[in-house]
Amino acid sequence: MVTVRAPATSANLGSGFDVFGAALGRPADVVRLEKADYTTIDVTGVGSQYIPEDPEKNTVGAVAEALEAPAHIEIDKGVRPASGLGSSAASAAAAAVGLNELYDRGLTREELVPIAAEGEAVVSGAAHADNVAPSIMGGFTIARNDGVTAVDASIPLVTCLPEIVVSTRDARGVIPDGARLEEVVDVVANAATLAVGMTRDDPALVGRGMSDSIITPERAKLIEGYGSVRNAAFEAGATGVTISGAGPAVIAACRETDRRSIASAMVDAFADSDVEARAYQTRIGEGARVFR
């Protein structure tokens, strides 16, 4: 038997739509895998009642099929589904890393990314790697069609998860069909700034680079109280604030000493909109870890 802890992730980070991702120190999924003649899945933990155990409808079933590695798979969910924190990606990443180990497939972490992304397609309808890449490889990742670049980073973060559900499909449905040239140039500049900030472990640069004027404003309309939460985080010391993935989680980059006050301010701001929320004081961390 193999046990894998795969972290929650934040994709997009504002300016890096479908490209940037970051592994979070917490929360995480824990997945236990054991060789079997055919794949079976048991799911427990937060939101487990909403996750199908049919291998044809679960991300890990698609991963097991792609690796030709049937197993009995137990998923203990620590990452809430429909959270914007890479819930389905964490399970898919854990399954890919664990089955590779269990069956001694010998694939590298980077080679496992597109396999885990196929699992993501079961939920989101498309094989995006922006969440599975950091969950497998850790750190800050840049996912391209021709591969993944990973950078070790340790930026302090706060993620605030409201009791709101925003599906990935709905969030993709509000993406504008086009953008003005000035907006595109601005987003490219921000993405470059964010990437440089990650290489320098500089929260100020990362925060400056999280701004996005094309997609985030439309997705923000799906999250009750987003504007107030964003303002509250900045007032408490955040260097940058944006929607995590497809939402509804909101993520703030910051300095270590400001995490507690930012977390409190974000939860209180959601409460002012009659929305319950919880905050995770975390940072960019490691990828999936295998335990035997």
C-alpha positions as CSV (number, residue, x, y, z in Angstrom):
1,M,0.0,0.0,0.0
2,V,1.1,3.6,-0.8
3,T,-0.2,6.7,0.8
4,V,0.2,10.1,-0.8
5,R,-0.5,13.6,0.5
6,A,-1.2,16.0,-2.3
7,P,-1.6,19.8,-1.6
8,A,-4.3,22.2,-2.5
9,T,-3.3,24.6,-5.2
10,S,-4.1,28.1,-6.5
11,A,-4.3,28.5,-10.3
12,N,-4.2,31.6,-12.4
13,L,-3.0,33.9,-9.6
14,G,-4.8,36.7,-11.4
15,S,-2.6,37.4,-14.4
16,G,-1.6,33.8,-15.3
17,F,-4.9,32.4,-16.5
18,D,-4.6,28.7,-17.3
19,V,-0.8,28.9,-17.0
20,F,0.3,29.8,-13.4
21,G,-0.2,27.7,-10.4
22,A,1.1,27.4,-6.9
23,A,1.2,24.5,-4.3
24,L,-0.3,25.5,-0.9
25,G,1.0,24.3,2.4
26,R,-2.5,23.5,3.5
27,P,-5.1,22.1,3.1
28,A,-4.4,18.8,1.3
29,D,-5.9,15.4,0.2
30,V,-4.6,12.1,1.5
31,V,-5.0,9.2,-0.8
32,R,-4.2,5.5,0.0
33,L,-3.7,3.1,-2.9
34,E,-3.4,-0.7,-3.0
35,K,-3.0,-2.9,-6.1
36,A,-6.2,-4.6,-7.2
37,D,-7.7,-6.5,-10.2
38,Y,-9.9,-3.5,-11.0
39,T,-10.3,0.0,-9.7
40,T,-12.6,0.8,-6.8
41,I,-12.9,4.2,-5.0
42,D,-14.0,5.2,-1.5
43,V,-14.2,8.9,-0.6
44,T,-14.4,10.4,2.8
45,G,-13.7,13.9,4.2
46,V,-15.0,17.3,3.4
47,G,-17.6,17.4,0.7
48,S,-17.2,13.7,0.0
49,Q,-21.0,13.3,-0.4
50,Y,-20.7,15.3,-3.6
51,I,-17.9,13.2,-5.1
52,P,-18.8,10.2,-7.3
53,E,-17.1,6.9,-6.4
54,D,-17.7,5.5,-9.9
55,P,-14.2,5.3,-11.5
56,E,-15.6,6.6,-14.8
57,K,-16.8,9.7,-13.1
58,N,-13.9,10.4,-10.7
59,T,-10.6,12.0,-11.5
60,V,-8.5,9.2,-10.0
61,G,-10.3,6.6,-12.0
62,A,-9.2,8.3,-15.2
63,V,-5.6,8.4,-13.9
64,A,-5.7,4.7,-13.0
65,E,-6.9,3.9,-16.5
66,A,-4.3,6.1,-18.2
67,L,-1.5,4.4,-16.2
68,E,-3.1,0.9,-16.7
69,A,-2.7,0.6,-12.9
70,P,-5.9,-0.7,-11.3
71,A,-6.2,-0.2,-7.5
72,H,-8.4,0.2,-4.6
73,I,-8.2,3.9,-3.8
74,E,-9.3,5.6,-0.6
75,I,-9.5,9.4,-0.8
76,D,-9.7,11.4,2.4
77,K,-10.7,14.9,1.2
78,G,-9.1,17.8,2.9
79,V,-9.7,20.2,-0.1
80,R,-13.4,21.1,-0.5
81,P,-14.9,20.5,-3.9
82,A,-15.8,23.6,-5.9
83,S,-13.5,25.7,-3.8
84,G,-11.1,27.2,-6.3
85,L,-8.3,25.4,-4.4
86,G,-7.7,22.6,-6.9
87,S,-9.8,19.9,-5.1
88,S,-10.1,17.5,-8.1
89,A,-6.5,18.2,-9.0
90,A,-5.2,17.2,-5.6
91,S,-6.9,13.8,-5.9
92,A,-5.7,13.3,-9.4
93,A,-2.1,14.4,-8.5
94,A,-2.1,12.0,-5.6
95,A,-3.3,9.1,-7.7
96,A,-0.8,9.8,-10.4
97,V,2.2,10.0,-8.0
98,G,0.9,7.0,-6.0
99,L,0.2,4.7,-8.8
100,N,3.5,5.5,-10.5
101,E,5.2,4.4,-7.3
102,L,2.9,1.4,-6.6
103,Y,3.4,0.0,-10.1
104,D,7.0,1.2,-10.5
105,R,6.2,2.9,-13.8
106,G,9.3,5.0,-13.5
107,L,7.8,8.3,-14.8
108,T,9.1,11.6,-13.7
109,R,7.0,14.1,-11.9
110,E,6.8,16.3,-15.0
111,E,5.7,13.2,-17.1
112,L,2.9,12.6,-14.6
113,V,1.4,16.1,-15.1
114,P,-0.4,15.4,-18.4
115,I,-1.7,12.1,-17.0
116,A,-3.2,13.8,-13.9
117,A,-4.6,16.5,-16.2
118,E,-6.6,13.9,-18.0
119,G,-8.2,13.1,-14.7
120,E,-9.0,16.8,-14.3
121,A,-10.9,16.6,-17.6
122,V,-13.5,14.3,-16.0
123,V,-14.6,17.2,-13.8
124,S,-13.8,20.4,-15.7
125,G,-14.3,19.1,-19.2
126,A,-10.8,20.0,-20.3
127,A,-7.3,18.7,-19.5
128,H,-5.8,21.8,-17.8
129,A,-2.5,21.4,-16.0
130,D,-2.4,24.6,-14.0
131,N,-3.6,22.9,-10.8
132,V,-2.2,19.4,-11.2
133,A,1.3,20.7,-12.1
134,P,1.9,22.4,-8.7
135,S,0.2,19.7,-6.8
136,I,2.6,17.2,-8.2
137,M,5.8,19.2,-8.5
138,G,5.4,21.8,-5.8
139,G,6.3,25.4,-5.7
140,F,5.3,27.9,-8.4
141,T,4.6,26.4,-11.8
142,I,4.2,27.6,-15.4
143,A,2.2,25.1,-17.5
144,R,2.7,25.2,-21.2
145,N,1.5,22.8,-23.9
146,D,5.1,21.6,-24.3
147,G,5.9,21.1,-20.6
148,V,6.0,22.6,-17.1
149,T,8.5,24.9,-15.5
150,A,8.6,24.7,-11.7
151,V,10.3,27.3,-9.4
152,D,10.9,26.8,-5.6
153,A,9.2,29.7,-3.8
154,S,8.1,30.4,-0.3
155,I,5.7,33.4,-0.5
156,P,3.4,33.8,2.5
157,L,-0.3,33.5,1.5
158,V,-3.7,33.7,3.0
159,T,-6.6,31.8,1.3
160,C,-10.1,32.6,2.4
161,L,-12.8,30.1,1.4
162,P,-16.5,31.3,1.7
163,E,-19.5,29.0,2.0
164,I,-20.3,29.7,-1.7
165,V,-20.2,27.2,-4.5
166,V,-18.8,28.3,-7.9
167,S,-18.4,25.5,-10.4
168,T,-15.4,25.6,-12.8
169,R,-17.8,25.3,-15.8
170,D,-19.8,28.3,-14.6
171,A,-16.7,30.3,-14.0
172,R,-15.4,29.5,-17.5
173,G,-18.7,30.6,-18.9
174,V,-18.3,34.2,-17.9
175,I,-14.9,34.6,-19.6
176,P,-15.1,37.5,-22.1
177,D,-14.7,36.6,-25.8
178,G,-12.2,39.3,-26.4
179,A,-10.1,42.1,-24.8
180,R,-8.6,45.4,-25.8
181,L,-5.0,45.5,-26.7
182,E,-4.2,47.8,-23.7
183,E,-5.7,45.2,-21.3
184,V,-3.7,42.4,-22.8
185,V,-0.5,44.4,-22.6
186,D,-1.3,45.2,-18.9
187,V,-1.9,41.6,-18.0
188,V,1.3,40.4,-19.8
189,A,3.3,43.0,-17.8
190,N,1.7,41.8,-14.6
191,A,2.3,38.2,-15.3
192,A,6.0,38.9,-16.0
193,T,6.2,40.9,-12.7
194,L,4.6,38.0,-10.8
195,A,7.0,35.4,-12.3
196,V,10.1,37.5,-11.4
197,G,8.7,38.0,-7.9
198,M,8.4,34.2,-7.4
199,T,12.0,33.7,-8.4
200,R,13.1,36.3,-5.9
201,D,10.7,35.3,-3.1
202,D,9.4,38.9,-3.1
203,P,5.8,39.2,-1.9
204,A,5.7,42.8,-3.1
205,L,6.5,41.9,-6.7
206,V,4.2,38.9,-6.6
207,G,1.4,41.0,-5.3
208,R,1.9,43.7,-8.0
209,G,1.7,41.0,-10.6
210,M,-1.6,39.4,-9.4
211,S,-3.7,42.1,-11.0
212,D,-5.9,41.1,-14.0
213,S,-8.4,43.4,-15.7
214,I,-9.9,40.9,-18.2
215,I,-11.1,37.7,-16.5
216,T,-11.1,38.4,-12.8
217,P,-13.7,41.2,-12.8
218,E,-16.2,39.0,-14.5
219,R,-15.6,36.1,-12.2
220,A,-15.8,38.4,-9.2
221,K,-19.5,38.9,-9.9
222,L,-20.1,35.2,-9.0
223,I,-18.6,35.8,-5.5
224,E,-20.8,37.6,-3.0
225,G,-18.7,40.2,-1.1
226,Y,-15.6,39.8,-3.2
227,G,-14.9,43.6,-3.6
228,S,-15.2,44.2,0.2
229,V,-13.0,41.2,1.0
230,R,-10.4,42.3,-1.5
231,N,-10.3,45.8,0.0
232,A,-10.2,44.5,3.6
233,A,-7.2,42.3,2.7
234,F,-5.3,45.2,1.2
235,E,-6.1,47.4,4.2
236,A,-4.7,44.7,6.5
237,G,-1.4,44.6,4.6
238,A,-1.8,42.3,1.6
239,T,0.5,43.0,-1.3
240,G,-1.9,41.4,-3.9
241,V,-5.4,39.9,-3.9
242,T,-7.2,37.9,-6.5
243,I,-9.6,34.9,-7.0
244,S,-8.0,31.5,-6.5
245,G,-8.6,29.4,-9.6
246,A,-12.3,29.5,-10.6
247,G,-13.3,30.7,-7.1
248,P,-14.9,31.2,-4.8
249,A,-11.7,31.1,-2.7
250,V,-9.9,34.4,-2.5
251,I,-6.1,34.4,-2.2
252,A,-3.8,37.1,-0.9
253,A,0.0,37.4,-1.1
254,C,1.6,39.1,1.9
255,R,4.5,39.3,4.3
256,E,4.8,36.8,7.1
257,T,3.9,39.2,9.8
258,D,0.6,40.2,8.2
259,R,-0.9,36.8,7.6
260,R,-3.0,36.7,10.8
261,S,-4.5,40.2,10.4
262,I,-5.3,39.6,6.8
263,A,-7.0,36.3,7.5
264,S,-9.2,37.9,10.1
265,A,-10.0,40.9,7.9
266,M,-11.1,38.6,5.0
267,V,-13.3,36.4,7.2
268,D,-14.9,39.5,8.8
269,A,-15.5,41.1,5.4
270,F,-17.3,38.0,4.1
271,A,-19.3,38.0,7.3
272,D,-20.4,41.6,6.6
273,S,-22.0,40.2,3.4
274,D,-23.7,37.4,5.5
275,V,-21.3,34.8,4.1
276,E,-19.5,32.4,6.3
277,A,-15.9,31.8,5.5
278,R,-12.7,30.2,6.8
279,A,-9.2,31.3,6.2
280,Y,-5.9,29.3,5.8
281,Q,-2.7,31.0,6.8
282,T,-0.3,29.2,4.5
283,R,2.5,29.7,1.9
284,I,3.7,28.2,-1.3
285,G,4.9,24.7,-0.4
286,E,6.0,21.3,-1.6
287,G,4.2,18.9,-4.0
288,A,2.8,15.5,-3.5
289,R,4.6,13.4,-0.9
290,V,4.7,9.6,-0.8
291,F,4.5,7.6,2.4
292,R,4.9,3.8,2.6
